């Protein structure tokens, strides 16, 4: 169950960064305010702070439009430089792409979320909104479940007790999730249907050693 943030300005700033990261084009102040449902004055104030910290930039090719800033890329580069699996991923992903005609993504576990750090897209696959930097809660994504299934049950319970939402009938889904993780471990992979795109299913397998 979601709780109101104690630092709403931080939430709003992250909301703006997420929007700019997902958008294929730079956006105006009014477009950002509309998409985030923030007041124009609040959006203006947050954009000024993000500009000052180089988290976003003014698009040099289009006046009064905003895009991601250099500091974001510095932070991302620092993270990617520690991922020695990326060079190994691409040749294997190319083989999988040609064999399955689907896009292939590499995720890593960071904190209580999984993050996309590399991808190889197939022109024959359905278009999805997954991009490098996309993050998902571990418990609600195929990748997260595949990773979580590799942990022992004590770890799983401790993690899930803190993050699992309750169902509409008020019952906790903990035991159901534990059983699902046991099955994922037996099978060696996890699947989940897309909530946003019909007839799209994701399958994920953990990469060990």
C-alpha positions as CSV (number, residue, x, y, z in Angstrom):
1,X,0.0,0.0,0.0
2,X,1.5,3.3,-1.0
3,X,2.2,6.0,1.5
4,X,2.5,9.8,1.0
5,X,6.1,10.9,0.7
6,X,7.6,13.0,3.4
7,X,9.6,14.9,0.8
8,X,7.2,15.6,-2.1
9,X,9.6,17.9,-3.8
10,X,12.0,15.1,-4.3
11,X,9.3,12.8,-5.6
12,X,8.2,15.5,-8.1
13,X,11.8,16.1,-9.3
14,X,12.2,12.3,-9.9
15,X,8.9,12.3,-11.7
16,X,10.3,15.0,-14.1
17,X,13.5,13.0,-14.6
18,X,11.6,9.8,-15.3
19,X,9.4,11.7,-17.8
20,X,12.4,13.2,-19.7
21,X,14.2,9.9,-19.7
22,X,11.2,8.1,-21.2
23,X,10.4,10.8,-23.8
24,X,12.0,10.4,-27.3
25,X,11.9,14.2,-27.6
26,X,12.7,17.2,-25.5
27,X,9.7,18.8,-23.7
28,X,8.5,22.3,-22.9
29,X,7.6,23.5,-19.4
30,X,3.9,23.2,-20.1
31,X,4.3,19.7,-21.6
32,X,6.2,18.6,-18.4
33,X,3.6,20.2,-16.1
34,X,0.7,18.5,-18.1
35,X,2.3,15.1,-18.1
36,X,3.3,15.1,-14.4
37,X,0.1,17.0,-13.3
38,X,2.3,19.4,-11.4
39,X,1.4,23.1,-11.1
40,X,3.3,25.2,-13.6
41,X,4.9,27.3,-10.8
42,X,6.1,24.1,-9.1
43,X,7.4,22.7,-12.4
44,X,9.3,25.9,-13.1
45,X,10.9,25.9,-9.7
46,X,12.0,22.3,-9.9
47,X,13.3,22.7,-13.5
48,X,15.4,25.6,-12.3
49,X,17.0,23.5,-9.5
50,X,17.6,20.5,-11.8
51,X,19.2,22.8,-14.4
52,X,21.5,24.3,-11.7
53,X,22.6,20.7,-10.7
54,X,23.1,19.7,-14.4
55,X,20.5,16.9,-14.0
56,X,18.7,18.4,-17.0
57,X,19.6,20.7,-19.8
58,X,18.1,23.2,-22.2
59,X,17.9,21.4,-25.6
60,X,20.4,23.4,-27.8
61,X,18.5,22.6,-30.9
62,X,15.1,23.8,-29.6
63,X,14.7,26.8,-27.4
64,X,12.6,26.5,-24.2
65,X,12.7,22.7,-24.3
66,X,14.3,20.4,-21.7
67,X,16.2,17.2,-22.0
68,X,18.4,15.0,-19.8
69,X,21.6,16.7,-18.4
70,X,25.2,15.7,-18.3
71,X,25.3,14.8,-14.6
72,X,22.7,12.0,-15.2
73,X,25.1,10.5,-17.8
74,X,28.0,10.8,-15.4
75,X,26.1,8.9,-12.7
76,X,25.0,6.3,-15.2
77,X,28.5,5.9,-16.6
78,X,29.9,5.4,-13.1
79,X,27.3,2.6,-12.6
80,X,27.8,1.0,-16.0
81,X,31.6,1.0,-15.6
82,X,31.2,-1.5,-12.8
83,X,29.1,-3.9,-14.9
84,X,31.5,-6.4,-16.5
85,X,28.6,-8.5,-17.8
86,X,27.6,-6.0,-20.5
87,X,30.4,-6.9,-23.0
88,X,29.5,-10.6,-22.5
89,X,25.7,-9.9,-22.9
90,X,25.6,-8.5,-26.4
91,X,26.9,-11.4,-28.5
92,X,24.7,-13.8,-26.6
93,X,21.7,-11.5,-26.9
94,X,22.2,-11.2,-30.7
95,X,22.0,-15.0,-31.0
96,X,18.8,-15.1,-28.8
97,X,17.3,-12.3,-30.8
98,X,17.8,-14.0,-34.1
99,X,16.5,-17.4,-32.7
100,X,13.4,-16.0,-31.0
101,X,12.7,-12.8,-33.1
102,X,12.2,-11.0,-29.8
103,X,14.1,-8.2,-28.0
104,X,16.5,-9.2,-25.2
105,X,17.3,-7.2,-22.1
106,X,19.8,-7.5,-19.3
107,X,18.8,-6.5,-15.8
108,X,20.7,-6.2,-12.5
109,X,19.4,-6.1,-9.0
110,X,20.1,-2.7,-7.3
111,X,18.6,-2.3,-3.9
112,X,14.9,-3.4,-4.0
113,X,14.5,-2.9,-7.7
114,X,15.8,-4.3,-11.0
115,X,17.3,-2.0,-13.6
116,X,17.8,-2.5,-17.3
117,X,21.5,-1.9,-18.1
118,X,21.7,-3.3,-21.7
119,X,19.3,-4.4,-24.5
120,X,19.2,-5.8,-28.0
121,X,16.0,-5.0,-29.8
122,X,14.4,-7.0,-32.6
123,X,12.6,-5.2,-35.4
124,X,10.1,-8.0,-35.5
125,X,9.2,-7.7,-31.8
126,X,6.3,-5.7,-30.4
127,X,7.3,-2.2,-29.4
128,X,7.6,-1.9,-25.7
129,X,8.4,1.0,-23.4
130,X,11.5,-0.7,-21.9
131,X,14.7,1.4,-22.2
132,X,18.1,1.4,-20.6
133,X,17.6,2.8,-17.1
134,X,14.0,1.4,-16.7
135,X,13.5,0.2,-13.2
136,X,10.9,-2.2,-11.7
137,X,10.1,-3.5,-8.2
138,X,11.6,-6.9,-7.8
139,X,8.3,-8.6,-6.7
140,X,6.3,-7.4,-9.7
141,X,8.5,-8.1,-12.7
142,X,9.5,-11.4,-14.4
143,X,13.2,-10.4,-14.0
144,X,12.8,-9.6,-10.4
145,X,11.0,-12.9,-9.7
146,X,13.7,-14.8,-11.5
147,X,16.4,-13.0,-9.4
148,X,14.4,-13.3,-6.1
149,X,13.9,-17.0,-6.7
150,X,17.6,-17.6,-6.4
151,X,17.7,-16.2,-2.8
152,X,16.8,-18.4,0.2
153,X,13.3,-18.4,1.6
154,X,14.3,-16.4,4.7
155,X,15.6,-13.6,2.5
156,X,12.4,-13.8,0.3
157,X,10.1,-13.5,3.3
158,X,12.0,-10.6,4.9
159,X,12.0,-8.7,1.6
160,X,8.4,-9.4,0.6
161,X,6.9,-8.6,4.1
162,X,8.1,-5.0,3.6
163,X,7.1,-4.4,0.0
164,X,4.1,-6.6,-1.0
165,X,0.8,-4.6,-1.3
166,X,-2.4,-6.2,0.0
167,X,-5.1,-7.4,-2.3
168,X,-8.4,-5.7,-2.5
169,X,-9.9,-8.3,-0.1
170,X,-7.3,-7.3,2.4
171,X,-5.4,-10.6,2.3
172,X,-1.6,-10.6,2.1
173,X,-0.2,-12.3,-1.0
174,X,3.0,-13.4,0.8
175,X,2.4,-17.2,0.8
176,X,1.2,-17.1,-2.8
177,X,4.4,-15.3,-3.8
178,X,6.6,-17.7,-1.9
179,X,5.0,-20.6,-3.7
180,X,5.4,-18.8,-7.1
181,X,9.1,-18.3,-6.4
182,X,9.5,-21.9,-5.6
183,X,8.0,-22.8,-9.0
184,X,10.2,-20.2,-10.7
185,X,13.3,-21.8,-9.2
186,X,12.2,-25.3,-10.3
187,X,11.5,-24.2,-13.8
188,X,14.5,-21.9,-14.1
189,X,12.5,-19.0,-15.5
190,X,9.7,-16.6,-14.7
191,X,6.9,-15.1,-16.9
192,X,4.6,-12.2,-16.6
193,X,2.1,-10.5,-18.9
194,X,2.4,-6.8,-19.8
195,X,-0.1,-4.7,-18.0
196,X,0.0,-2.0,-20.7
197,X,0.4,-3.9,-24.0
198,X,-2.1,-6.7,-24.8
199,X,-0.7,-10.1,-26.0
200,X,2.8,-9.2,-24.8
201,X,4.5,-11.5,-22.3
202,X,7.9,-11.2,-20.7
203,X,10.1,-14.2,-19.8
204,X,13.2,-13.9,-17.7
205,X,15.9,-16.3,-16.5
206,X,18.7,-15.7,-13.9
207,X,22.3,-15.6,-15.2
208,X,24.5,-17.4,-12.7
209,X,28.3,-17.4,-12.4
